[in-house]
Amino acid sequence: MSFKRCFAPVVDARTRVLILGSLPGEASLAHQQYYAHKQNKFWKLVGDVIERDLVGMDYPLRLETLLENYIGLWDVVAKARRVGSLDSRIRDHAKNDLVALVDTLPNLATIAFNGGTSARIGTNALGNRVEQYRLLRLPSSSPAYASLTYAEKWAVWRTLRQ
């Protein structure tokens, strides 16, 4: 089984909020796009945060719109072995250098983790840097995390507006 790898970060010097996932799932890897699975609610949730219809946009425009709204994206896992898309199946992972990334973002104020695996690995990777930022653990936007309704997820995700 070969390693699956994350995408490049989507950030710029204006980024104030960094949303970190775990590792792209199969649909995302196949399309080479963050959150490409049609049932993943990421684009709906973050679109509602910034009050824009990201779901209706093509992918490059989605990314551009995120950056225009001071939001960046990346993953906490650089590479890992995994059968399927579930975070629980991640094996032999290598972490992304989150400290090196956040050091390039002078306006960063909030780091949001999209799901529990991202929060666990990302908090560990940030080490003592966690004290410098507002940290949010968001309920996963993944269709595999179905124990919460959209409204329940949105109740937490909307705190990104602060």
C-alpha positions in Angstrom: 0.0 0.0 0.0 1.5 3.3 -1.1 1.4 6.6 0.8 -1.4 9.1 0.2 -0.2 12.7 0.4 -1.8 16.0 1.3 -2.2 19.0 -1.0 -0.2 22.2 -0.8 -1.5 24.8 1.7 -3.9 27.4 0.5 -2.8 30.5 2.4 -1.4 34.0 1.9 0.0 36.8 4.1 -3.6 38.0 4.8 -4.8 34.6 6.3 -6.4 35.2 9.7 -8.1 31.8 10.0 -6.5 28.5 9.1 -8.8 25.5 8.8 -6.9 22.2 9.1 -8.2 18.8 8.0 -6.6 15.5 8.5 -5.7 14.0 5.1 -7.7 14.2 1.8 -10.1 11.4 1.2 -10.4 9.2 -1.9 -12.7 11.6 -3.8 -10.5 14.6 -3.0 -7.4 12.8 -4.1 -9.1 11.6 -7.3 -10.1 15.2 -8.1 -7.0 16.9 -6.6 -9.3 19.2 -4.7 -9.9 19.8 -1.0 -13.3 18.4 0.2 -14.3 17.0 -3.2 -16.8 14.4 -1.9 -20.2 15.5 -2.8 -21.6 14.8 0.6 -18.9 16.5 2.5 -20.4 19.7 4.0 -17.2 21.7 4.2 -18.0 24.1 1.3 -21.6 24.7 2.6 -20.4 25.3 6.2 -17.6 27.6 5.3 -19.7 29.3 2.7 -22.3 30.0 5.3 -19.6 31.4 7.6 -18.6 34.0 5.0 -22.1 34.3 3.5 -21.2 33.2 0.0 -22.4 30.2 -2.0 -19.2 28.3 -2.4 -20.9 25.1 -3.4 -22.1 26.8 -6.7 -18.6 28.0 -7.6 -15.9 26.2 -9.5 -13.0 25.0 -7.5 -10.4 27.8 -8.3 -12.9 30.5 -7.5 -13.8 28.7 -4.2 -10.1 28.9 -3.1 -9.8 32.5 -4.3 -12.9 33.4 -2.3 -11.5 31.8 0.8 -8.3 33.8 0.6 -10.3 37.0 -0.1 -12.1 36.3 3.2 -8.8 35.7 5.1 -9.3 31.9 5.4 -6.6 29.3 4.6 -6.7 25.5 4.3 -4.2 22.7 4.9 -4.0 19.3 6.4 -2.2 18.1 9.5 -1.0 14.8 7.9 1.6 15.2 5.2 1.5 11.5 4.1 0.1 8.3 5.4 -1.1 4.8 4.5 -4.8 4.5 4.5 -7.4 2.2 2.9 -10.5 4.2 2.0 -11.2 7.7 3.4 -11.8 7.2 7.1 -9.5 8.9 9.6 -9.6 5.8 11.8 -7.7 4.0 9.0 -4.7 6.4 8.9 -1.5 4.5 9.5 2.2 5.4 9.5 1.5 9.1 9.2 4.0 11.9 8.9 2.8 15.3 10.2 3.0 18.5 8.2 5.3 21.2 9.7 2.5 23.4 11.0 4.9 25.6 13.0 6.8 26.5 9.8 3.6 27.4 8.1 2.1 29.5 10.9 5.4 31.4 11.1 4.7 32.6 7.6 1.3 34.0 8.4 1.7 37.3 10.3 -2.1 37.9 10.6 -3.1 34.4 11.8 -5.3 34.6 14.8 -7.4 31.4 14.7 -6.6 27.8 13.9 -9.7 25.6 13.4 -9.5 21.8 13.3 -12.0 20.1 11.0 -12.7 17.0 13.2 -11.1 15.1 16.1 -8.2 13.5 14.3 -7.1 16.8 12.9 -7.4 18.4 16.4 -5.4 15.6 18.0 -2.5 15.5 15.5 -2.5 19.2 14.8 -2.4 20.3 18.5 0.5 17.9 19.0 2.3 19.3 15.9 1.9 22.9 17.1 3.5 22.2 20.5 3.7 25.3 22.6 2.5 27.5 19.7 -1.1 26.5 20.6 -1.0 29.3 23.2 -0.5 32.0 20.6 -3.8 31.3 18.7 -7.5 30.9 19.3 -8.0 27.2 18.7 -11.4 25.7 17.6 -12.3 22.1 17.3 -15.0 21.9 14.7 -17.3 18.9 14.2 -16.1 17.1 11.1 -17.7 18.2 7.8 -17.2 14.6 6.6 -20.3 12.5 5.6 -18.7 9.8 7.8 -19.4 12.0 10.8 -23.2 11.7 10.7 -24.0 11.8 14.5 -24.7 15.5 14.2 -27.2 17.3 11.9 -26.1 20.1 9.7 -27.7 22.6 12.1 -25.7 21.1 15.0 -22.5 21.3 13.1 -23.3 24.9 11.9 -23.9 25.9 15.6 -20.1 25.4 16.1 -18.8 26.3 12.7 -20.4 29.8 12.9 -18.1 30.7 15.7 -15.5 31.2 12.9 -17.2 34.5 12.2 -15.7 35.9 15.4 
